[in-house]
Amino acid sequence: MAYQINDECISCGACEAECPVSCISAGDDKYVIDAEQCIECGACAGVCPVGAPNPAE
């Protein structure tokens, strides 16, 4: 199950820099994860200061 970024995102960019497959990019009001490319490693969740990335439900 791919990760997704919730509305708690503060657009700091920490997750984008940490992603090993470069599937995170800046969206209009928060960062977004391309579910097709996400390898579910959780690296983004480990560096997010507000806990915005979470496994998709």
Steps between C-alpha positions, in 0.01 A plus 500: 500500500656830390549789738299819474553843655220639715392861554742541793777556241688828552681478161847487657638266231670255738308205357582583138873504573484167687300297245727239335281474188419871458123449506426806717444845352360837602127530442283811510465516879695195625746239376357200314615141447467320167338174614615319185867563586485476882687193632346530847836538675380759753811717466278805455310431820825466692615855421170693503483739797118488510430136406320583175601192293299191590414168331197549276180345627 
